[in-house]
Amino acid sequence: MAYCRFSTDDFRCDLYVYEDCHGGYTTHLAKIRVEYQSPLPEPIELTESNVIDWHERHHAVMHLHDEAKRVEIDLPLAGESFNDETAEELLDRLLQLRRIGYRFPFYVIEAIREEAYPDNTDSRWYVHCSVCGNYAGAYDFATLEEAEADYEDRKKMHVLGCRYELSASSVKPEHM
C-alpha cells in the first residue's frame, strides 16, 4: 500500500512511501521537483456528479506538468532510499524529512501515526527533553506545526546537555 507517490498532490510530492512486501516501510526521496510555471486549477474531489469536470482539470494539470521546469532538490538525502522496520521508525523519519524541507501531504504523517500508535486516542504532539542524559519530561501541543515550531526554537537555544525529540507519543522515548 502506498501512502504517497511522486505524483501525489499534482506531482508536488517529494516522497514515495509504501509498506514493503519484503517487510517494513520503504521511502524513496526524489532528486528533482516539478516547478509549475503557472498556477494550478483548484483541486476537485472526484464524485459521480463531476466526472467530466474532474477529467478536464486533470488534463489541464497534465498540460501544465508537461510544461513545468524540473529542478534539482538541494536538500540532504535527495535521491536516497530507506527501509524502516516499524511504523514508529517511519514516523520519526517522516518528521525528520519534513523538518529538512521535503514536501509531502500531512495526511501521510497522520496515517503512519495511526499505524504506529493504534491504541492512542491522544491527538497531541510532544517535544521530549533530556538534560545531561536524564529524561526531564515533555511539552505537549495541539498541532504538529506548534510542536515543530517549539522544537526548532529549543534547538536554536543550544543549551549545553539538553536534547530534544519530537514525537506523536507521550511515552518517554526508549533512547532518552
C-alpha positions in Angstrom: 0.0 0.0 0.0 1.4 3.4 -1.0 0.9 6.3 1.4 2.1 8.8 -1.2 3.8 8.8 -4.6 5.8 11.4 -6.5 2.6 12.0 -8.5 0.6 12.8 -5.3 -0.7 16.3 -4.9 -0.4 17.1 -8.6 3.2 15.9 -8.7 4.3 18.1 -5.8 5.3 15.3 -3.5 9.0 14.6 -2.9 8.4 11.2 -1.4 7.2 7.7 -2.4 6.3 5.9 0.8 4.8 2.4 0.9 4.5 -0.7 3.0 7.1 -3.0 1.5 6.2 -6.6 0.6 9.6 -7.7 1.9 8.9 -6.1 5.3 8.9 -2.7 6.8 8.2 0.6 5.1 10.2 1.9 2.2 10.7 5.6 1.4 12.3 6.9 -1.8 13.3 10.6 -1.9 13.1 12.4 -5.2 16.2 14.0 -6.8 14.1 16.6 -8.8 11.0 18.6 -8.3 8.4 19.8 -10.6 8.2 23.6 -10.6 5.0 24.8 -12.3 5.2 27.9 -14.4 1.5 28.8 -13.9 -0.9 28.3 -11.0 -2.7 25.0 -10.9 -6.5 24.9 -11.2 -8.3 24.4 -7.9 -8.4 20.8 -6.8 -11.7 18.9 -7.4 -12.7 15.8 -5.5 -13.9 13.1 -7.9 -17.6 12.3 -7.4 -20.1 10.6 -9.6 -21.6 14.0 -10.5 -18.4 15.8 -11.6 -16.5 13.2 -13.6 -16.3 15.5 -16.7 -15.1 18.5 -14.6 -12.5 16.3 -12.8 -11.2 15.0 -16.2 -10.9 18.5 -17.6 -8.9 19.6 -14.6 -6.7 16.5 -14.8 -6.0 17.3 -18.5 -5.2 20.9 -17.6 -2.8 19.8 -14.8 -1.1 17.3 -17.1 -0.6 20.0 -19.7 1.0 22.3 -17.0 3.1 19.4 -15.8 4.5 18.8 -19.3 5.5 22.5 -19.5 6.9 22.7 -15.9 10.5 23.0 -15.1 12.4 20.2 -13.4 14.7 21.5 -10.7 17.2 19.6 -8.6 16.3 19.2 -4.9 19.0 20.8 -3.0 18.4 19.1 0.3 20.3 16.4 2.3 19.4 12.9 1.3 17.9 13.8 -2.1 17.7 10.6 -4.2 18.2 8.3 -1.3 16.0 5.3 -0.3 15.3 3.9 3.2 13.6 1.0 4.7 12.2 1.3 8.3 11.2 -1.8 10.2 8.3 -0.3 12.1 5.7 2.4 11.7 7.3 4.2 14.7 10.6 4.4 12.9 8.9 5.6 9.7 7.0 8.3 11.6 10.3 9.6 13.0 11.9 9.6 9.6 8.9 11.5 8.1 9.1 14.1 10.8 12.8 14.5 10.1 12.3 14.8 6.4 9.6 17.4 6.9 11.9 19.5 9.1 14.6 19.3 6.4 12.2 20.6 3.8 10.8 17.7 1.9 7.2 18.2 0.6 4.5 15.6 1.1 0.9 15.8 2.3 0.3 16.0 6.0 -2.2 13.1 5.9 0.7 10.8 5.3 2.0 11.6 8.8 -1.4 11.1 10.3 -1.9 7.7 8.6 1.5 6.5 9.8 0.8 7.8 13.3 -2.4 5.8 13.4 -0.4 2.7 12.5 2.4 3.4 14.9 0.1 4.1 17.8 -3.2 2.3 17.1 -4.4 2.4 20.7 -3.5 6.1 21.1 -6.6 8.3 21.2 -4.4 11.3 22.1 -4.1 13.5 19.0 -1.4 15.8 20.7 2.2 16.1 19.7 5.1 16.1 22.1 8.6 17.6 22.4 10.5 15.4 24.8 13.5 16.8 26.7 16.5 15.2 28.4 19.2 17.0 30.3 22.7 15.5 30.6 21.2 12.1 29.7 18.4 12.3 32.2 14.8 12.4 31.0 13.2 15.7 32.1 9.7 15.4 30.6 7.7 16.5 27.6 5.9 19.6 26.4 2.6 18.9 24.6 1.0 20.7 21.7 -2.4 20.5 19.9 -0.9 20.5 16.4 2.3 19.2 14.7 3.0 22.8 13.5 3.1 24.1 17.1 5.3 21.2 18.2 7.7 21.7 15.3 8.0 25.4 16.0 8.7 24.8 19.7 11.2 22.0 18.8 13.1 24.4 16.4 13.1 27.2 19.0 14.5 24.9 21.6 17.2 23.6 19.3 18.3 27.2 18.5 18.9 27.9 22.2 21.9 25.5 22.2 21.6 24.7 25.9 24.6 22.5 26.9 23.5 19.0 27.7 19.9 19.4 26.5 18.5 17.1 23.9 15.0 17.3 22.3 12.9 14.9 20.3 9.6 15.4 18.5 7.1 12.6 18.9 3.5 11.6 18.5 3.6 9.7 21.8 3.5 11.0 25.3 5.6 7.9 26.4 9.3 8.6 27.1 11.4 7.5 24.1 13.5 4.5 24.9 16.8 6.1 23.9 16.3 9.2 26.1 
